[in-house]
Amino acid sequence: MDHVKHRPPTTSESVMKPLLWLLLVVALIVNVSTSFLWEGLTQVAVSIPTGVLFLGSAVGLWLLRDKQQA
């Protein structure tokens, strides 16, 4: 079985992960709440950017994940 040596996270990774988690949660909350708060173009105008922010945060977290295998 191959054992991969893991490097410690860099400072930018240490700061980036919590920020991405915060953006992910806030974007999710805002995106879900748009259904209850607005209608029509306002809902779309808020929902699309928060959806893109959510997806971007998720991809960023996926790219920064620990790549160790079980």
Helices and strands as residue ranges (DSSP letters): H 11-37, H 40-63
